[in-house]
Amino acid sequence: MSFRKLHPMSSPRRIASLAAVAISAGLAGAILYAPPVHAEKRAAAPVYANDDEVFAALREAARNNDAGRAADLASRLGNYAIPSYVDYFRLKPRIALNIASEQEVRDFLQRYDGQAIADRLRNDWLLELGRGRNWTVFDEQYPQFVLNDDPQVKCYALTSRVLKGQKVADEARAALTNPASYGEACASLITALVQAGQFDLNDVWEHMRLVADSGYGGTIRRLAPLVEADDTVLLKALEKPERVLKLGPGQSRVGREIYLMALGRAAKSNVDLAVSSLTSHADRLSARERAIAWSQIALPVSRALGPDAAVYWHRTEGAPLSLDGHQWKARAALRAGDWKLVRKAVEAMPPQLANDATWVYWLGRALRAEGQADEARAKFESIADQTNFYGQLALEELNQKIAIPPRAQAATADEIAPMADNQGFRRALKFFDLNMRFEGYREWNWELRRMNERQHLAAAEFARQRNVLDRMVNTSDRTRNEVDFTQRFPSPHRDIMTQATSKLGLDMAWVYGLIRQESRFVQNARSHVGASGLMQVMPATAQFVARKIGLSGYSQAQMNETQTNITLGTNYLNMVLNDLDGSQALATAAYNAGPGRPRAWRSTLPRAVEGAVFAESIPFAETRDYVKKVLSNATYYAALFENAPQSLKARLGMVAPRGFAPSDLP
C-alpha cells in the first residue's frame, strides 16, 4: 500500500502491508439481518447465506475473544472444508480468556500435529503460559514452536532461562531492539536480567533511551523500578522534554539520564533548543554522557535530513547506539559525502547489520574512496550474486550489467502434480477464495518449508496455473541455484499495459516493477483505507485522475477492473514523474509517500547525489524499502523485455535540489 492512498491527515508511515491488511478482511455483505423483533430493542440474530459466511463470522468472533459466540458458530460447521480452523477459532478465545483446559490444547496439538495451524495455536498457548509463569509447560512446548517468530515468546523463553541461572545477556541484547514488540514479556525479561546481575544500569538506561525514542510510555513505567525513579518524572522526558532541558542535567545519575532522554525527544521538534541546552550544560556531563547526548540529537536530526547531522555524529565516539542509530550515522555520512565516517560507522555496526548487503556495499564504496581498491572489490564480490538492490549495484561496481540468469529446466507435469494434492496448498487456495489472504499465506508458506528448490519451482508453476501470481512470485523468489525469472517477474495483462504505457511514453518495465511491489498482481487487492487493484489507487486519487484525463462515466466500482486500474494508475504515475523532472527515484518515492515529501527531501540535499544515496537516506523506512525494490524490479523487467543487460545506476540517476542545471550534475 502506498502513502498517496492514505487520508491527507493520516500518519506518514505506511499503515500496513498488503498481507496484514488481508487479516482484517471481514464480513462485508456477509450477514443479512432479519427484521427486528417487535417490542424488543435488541438486534435480531444474523442470518447467513452459506457456510463460508458462518466461517467468516467465526473468525471475527475468535479475534474478538468472544468464546461463547465462537462456540455457537463453530457448532454450525460440522462438515466445513477447513475443520482445523473451525477448531482453532473455537479454541483460541478460550486460551486467551484462560478458560481452556490444558488437555483441550494438547488434544488440538496432537490432532493437527505437523500442520501450520498447530504451530499457530502453540504460539497462542506459549504466550499465555509465559504470562502465567508456567515455566514447566512452557519449557516443554517452546522447542516444538517451529516458526519461533514471536518476539514476546522469545522474551519469555529467555526469561525462563535466566530464572534457571543460564547466561543469556548477549542473546537478550540482540533480541531487545524493537520496543514496539516488547509488551509485558520483554519488559519482564529486562527485569529478570537485572535481578540476576546479567544487566547493569547502563543496559537499563540504554533501553530506556530506546523506548523513549519510540515513545512507549507503558514500557517506561514497567522499567522505572529498575532505576529507582518515579515513573511520572521519567515520563516528563517523553511528554514535556523542553521543561527538563530548562532545568538541565541533575546531580544524580537518574537526573542526568532523564536529561539525555529529554534531549532526544526535544530534538525531534526543536533541534536548536536541544543543541543550545547541551552546549550550555556539557560541562555537567561526563565524556561518555556527552557522547550519548550528541547521539540523542544526531539521530532525530538525521531522520529529518538536517544539514548538521554528520557534524553531530562526529561527536558521538564511544556512545552505545541502537540499530537505527548505527544506520542513520552511516546515512548521514553518505549524504554529507564523508566516506571516512561511512567506513567508521559501518565497521562499528553489530554483525546483524554489518553483514547485510546494504552495509557491505557501502563499506566497499567507502574503502574504494579511500584508495583500498582490492578490499573494496572483495566486498562487492561477496554480495554480487544476490538478486536484490545492493547485489545489483555491487555487480555494476565490478563493471558488469544486470542480466537475467539462465532459466532452470521447467517443472514437469510429474513435479507439479503433487502440488495439487498438497493439503496445505488446498487450504491456502480455499482461503484465497474467501479473500482471507493472511491465513492463506500461512498455509502456503508452511508447506514451502519442507521443499527443495525443484519443488519450489513446481509449486510456483502450480500457483501460476491457479492464477495465484503473488504466491508464484514469492515461491520462486526463494530459490538461489534453480531460478526462473519468468516466475519471479510475471507481466500479465501485457496488451493493456502496452497500450497504456505507449500512449504516455512511460517505461513499462518500471510500471511492472511498481505493480510487483504494490499488489503482487492480486487483482482484487484492497487495503483497509480503500486503495484498490493492481496499482493500489486511492478513491480520491482515482477521481482526480479520471477528471484530468476526461474518463467519462467513471465510478469507484470500476477500480478493480484491470483496464481502468491500469489506465488511472499509469496516468497518475506519469503526472508524478513529470512533476519531479523525470526522475524515477523521486517519482517512485512520490507514488508511495505522496508527491510533497520527495520534493521536501530533495530540497534538503546540499548538492547532487547518486540516486542510491537518495534512496538509502529516505526518512520513512516503508518508502526507503519500496523505492529500492521497485527500481530493482524494474531493472530486471527491462532486462527481460529487451533481452539485454541493464544498469540500475542509470535508472537511479542523480538526485539534486530543484533548479540544478544539467551542467551542475557530476
Sequence and secondary structure as in RCSB ss.txt:
>XXXX:A:sequence
MSFRKLHPMSSPRRIASLAAVAISAGLAGAILYAPPVHAEKRAAAPVYANDDEVFAALREAARNNDAGRAADLAS
RLGNYAIPSYVDYFRLKPRIALNIASEQEVRDFLQRYDGQAIADRLRNDWLLELGRGRNWTVFDEQYPQFVLNDD
PQVKCYALTSRVLKGQKVADEARAALTNPASYGEACASLITALVQAGQFDLNDVWEHMRLVADSGYGGTIRRLAP
LVEADDTVLLKALEKPERVLKLGPGQSRVGREIYLMALGRAAKSNVDLAVSSLTSHADRLSARERAIAWSQIALP
VSRALGPDAAVYWHRTEGAPLSLDGHQWKARAALRAGDWKLVRKAVEAMPPQLANDATWVYWLGRALRAEGQADE
ARAKFESIADQTNFYGQLALEELNQKIAIPPRAQAATADEIAPMADNQGFRRALKFFDLNMRFEGYREWNWELRR
MNERQHLAAAEFARQRNVLDRMVNTSDRTRNEVDFTQRFPSPHRDIMTQATSKLGLDMAWVYGLIRQESRFVQNA
RSHVGASGLMQVMPATAQFVARKIGLSGYSQAQMNETQTNITLGTNYLNMVLNDLDGSQALATAAYNAGPGRPRA
WRSTLPRAVEGAVFAESIPFAETRDYVKKVLSNATYYAALFENAPQSLKARLGMVAPRGFAPSDLP
>XXXX:A:secstr
  GGGS TTS SS    HHHHHHT   TTTEEE    TT  S   EEESSHHHHHHHHHHHHHTT HHHHHHHHH
T TT S HHHHHHHHHHHHHHTT S HHHHHHHHHHTTTSHHHHHHHHHHHHHHHHTT HHHHHHHGGG SS   
HHHHHHHHHHHHHTT   HHHHHHH   GGGTHHHHHHHHHHHHHTTSS HHHHHHHHHHHHHHT HHHHHHHGG
GGT  HHHHHHHHH HHHHHHH   SSHHHHHHHHHHHHHHHTT HHHHHHHHHHHGGGS HHHHHHHHHHHHHH
HHHTT TTHHHHHTT TT    HHHHHHHHHHHHHHT HHHHHHHHHTS HHHHTSHHHHHHHHHHHHHTT HHH
HHHHHHHHTT  SHHHHHHHHHTT  B          HHHHHHHHH HHHHHHHHHHHTT HHHHHHHHHHHHTT
  HHHHHHHHHHHHHTT HHHHHHHHTT SSS  HHHHS   SHHHHHHHHHHHT  HHHHHHHHHHHTTT TT 
B TT  BTTTTB HHHHHHHHHHHT TT  GGGTTSHHHHHHHHHHHHHHHHHHTTT HHHHHHHHHH THHHHH
HHHT SS EEHHHHHHT S HHHHHHHHHHHHHHHHHHHHHHTS B HHHHH EE  TT  GGG  
